[in-house]
Each structure stands twice: as C-alpha cells, then as structure tokens.
C-alpha cells in the first residue's frame, strides 16, 4: 500500500462533535479568553508581519475549561487553538522552532484531562505547497491590512492538489496558501499513531473537503476509509 507523502493533521471528528455539543449546552467551556488572545495575535502580526511567529513570554495564554469526562484525548482543538498531551508531544518530537508548546490555565477539567499535562500547541513554519490551478477552490483578492499590499486568499476549498515534486522542509508545517491547514509527513503521522495518541487523525490531502465522500485516513499501520454522507 502506497502512503501519501503528506497528510492533513486534523482533530478526530467524533470527539470534536461531542465537544461541540458540550459547548452548546455550557458556554463556560472552551477557551474563555478568546478575545484577549485574538487581540494579542493581531499585535504579534503587526509587530512581526507574521501571525505564526514565536509567541512572546509577556503575551496572554489561553484560559480553558473542559467537560468533566472520564476520557481525555491526546489532542483537542478549540477554533484556531490546538492542545497536545505529553504523550503527543513526545511522539511529535519537534524542536521549539518548529512547534511551540506553551503552558496554559486549565481552570476546569476532569482528573483524566489534568493527567494529560496539556500544552498549547503552535505549529510555526509555513511553506507554499498547493497547486492552486489544479485545486478545486475559489481565489479572492484582498489588500493586506498590515502592509497595504494586494494578495489572494482561498475560499470554498473542495479539493486540494499539492505541487508536483513538492519537498517539505520540516516534518510539520502550515500550508502557506491557507494557513489554517497543517500538513505532516507520513513519517510523523505514523509515529504519532503508533504511539497510540487519541483525538488526532491524519487525512489524505486528496480527499474532498465536503459533501458526500469517502475519506482516506492514516492508521497506525495502513489506511482506512470513512464513508460520509451515505445512508448505509
């Protein structure tokens, strides 16, 4: 079985659904100082020209609350914020200039969640990797609010196509054309999954991004398929 060279790092949809349901029922859950973090993120972008720069020591950190569940995954996501357990950090095995792991204030959590020793996880590198002409997406023009330079951003991305012969500089990085997406090498994905990390999955970039589809997902030793939108 031939593995793709790269995978999108995503949160497990079943856990994220349960977390979303809990958030609907209790607005005090999640990252509760989101506004302060967003303003600091903007300040960082203004100061450095890069919102993915190293988070300064004097900036605020997340204040988060989790449901009182007996199960706590190794990876969970709230909006743009990713969190990793100690086991996941060990499996990722990345230096600080690649992933910045920061402590944060977990004000409410189960015993299982506290035992995970979570850290805020920020993937720093970005690399152009997308063949926009072969991808199924819309391209919109914009003017950068910091530099006043014109640029383009992608929206309604239905399918990604990566550049032919693309070679990543790091095992994990953000897609420069759409930085919300994180790509990881197959070596990293396999290492994380063989370590038994939960709450995280690695999705084939060739998968459709919405609608009725069959997703290809990396497993510890192979590839599985998930049918989405089918009645059976």
N, C-alpha and C positions, 0 to 999 in steps of 0.2 A: 504494500500500500504506500503510495507516494503522498507524503505530507506537504501541504503548502509551506513555503519558506517563512511566511509571516501569518500571524493571527491577530485579530482584534481582541484586546482584553476587555471583557465585559463583566458586569455583575450577573449572578445567577438569576434568571427571570422569576423563578418560583419564590426565592427569598425576597427579592425586590418587590414582588406583588404583595406578599404578606406584610412587609414593612410599610408599603404604601397604604394598605388597608388600616394598619395601626395608626398611621399618621392622620388619616381621615377621621378616626374616632378620637384621637387625642392630639390636639395641636401643640402640646408642650413637648412632643417628641421630635427627634431630628436634630439638626444644627440650629440652635436657637439664637445665635448672634450673627445670623447670615448677613444682615445689613452692615454691621461693622466690618466683617470680613470682605464684603464686596467693595466697600469704600477703600479699605487698605489695599485690595488687589488693584484698584484703579490708581491709587497713589504709586504703587510699585511700577505699574506700566508707564506712568508719566515719568518717573524718575529714571527708569532703565530702558524704556522703549520695548520692554518685553515682559508680559504678564506672567511668563513662566520662569522668571529669574528666581534666584535663591531668596527664600522668604526671610526677611531681616528679623533679628532677635527681638527688636523692640516693637514689632507688629503684633496685633492681637492673634490669638489662637482660637480654634473652634471651641465652643461650649456645646456639648451634645448630650442627648438623652435617648436611651434605647428602651424598647419594651422589656418587661420582666419575663423573658422567655428562657426556658431551660437550655435551649440550643443557641449557640453564638457562632456565626460563621467566621472564617479567617479573613474574609473581605466583605465590606459593605460600602454602599455608596449613597450619599445624600446630595442630589443635584450635581454640582461640579466637584464635590468633596469626596475623596476616596480614603478609606481607612483599612489598615492592614494589621493583622495579628503578628506576634513574634514568630510563629512558625512560617507565615508567609514571607516575612522579611528575610528570614534565613534562606528560604527557597529561592527568592528572587536574587539574592546575593549580588546587590548592586552597590557601587560606591556612592558617596554622598553627592558627588557632582552629577550623578545620573538620576537617582531618586532621593529626594529629601524627606526623611521621616521625622516628624515633629510630635512631641507630646501634646496632649490637649486635655481639656477639662471634661471628663465624663461624669456629669452630675447625677445621672440616674441610669442604672443598669443592673442586670441580674448578676449573680455570682459567677455564672459561666462567662458572661461578657467581660467582667473585670479580670477574670483569669487569662483572657486572651492578650492582655497587655497591648491594646491597640495603639497605633500611631497614625497621625495624619500623613498620607502618602501623596507626594507631589512629584510626578514624572517631569523632569526638566528639559531634556533635549527635544528638539523639533527637527524634522527632516522632510523635504519635499519627496513624496513617494507616489503620488497619484497621477495617473494619466487622465487628465480631465476630458480630453477629446473622446476617449473610449469609455468613459464612465457615463452612467445614466443619472444626470443631475441637472439642475439649473444653475447658471452663473449670473450673479448680480454685481453691479458696480457699486462702489461706495467710496467715500472720502474719509481717510483716517483722521479721527478727531484729535490725535496727538501730533501727527506730522503734517496734516493737510495734504498728504499725498493720495492720489487715486489708487484704488485697489479693487480686487474682486473677492467675493465670498461665495461659497457654495450653499445651496439650499435644496430641499426636496431631493436628497440623495437616495436614489432607489437601488443603485448598484455601483460598487467601487471597481475600478480597474487600476492595478498598480503598474508602474513604469516597467517596461521590459528591461531585464538585466539589472534591476534595482539591487543595490548592495547597502544594507543598513550599517551605519557607523557604530551603533550601540545595540545591545540586546533588546532594549525597550525604548520607545520614543513616541512623541506625539506627531500626528500627521500634520505637516505644515499647512496644507491646503484646508484642513478642517480640524483644528487643534483639540476639539472635544473627543476625538477618536485616538485611542492609544494602540499602537502596534507592538507586538512582541515576536521575537524569533521562535521558531519551533523548539529550539534547544531550551529556551527559558520556559515555554509553555509546558513541555514535557517534564521538566524538573519540578515545577510548581505542582503539577497534577500528581506526579509520583510521590510527592511529599504528603499527599492526602489533603491539601488545602481545599476548604469549602467556601461556598459563596461566590466563587470566581469561575469564569469559563472563558474559553478561547474559541472564537468564531471565525470561520473561513471568510476572508475579505470578499470572496466571490459570491457569498450569499446575498440574496435580495434583502433589502433593509426594511421591507414592509409588505403587507398583504399576504395572500395565500402562498405558502412556500415550503420548501424542505431545507432546513438549515443543517450545515455540516459543522460539527462541534468536535474539538480535540478531546480525547480521553487520555488516561494515563498511558495507554499502550496502543491506541488506534484512533479511529474516527467513528463517531456515531452520528445519526441523523435524527432531527426533531421535526415532525410534521406540524405546521402551524396553519390554522385556518381551515383544516379539513374537518368533516363531520364525524369521521370514524375515530 
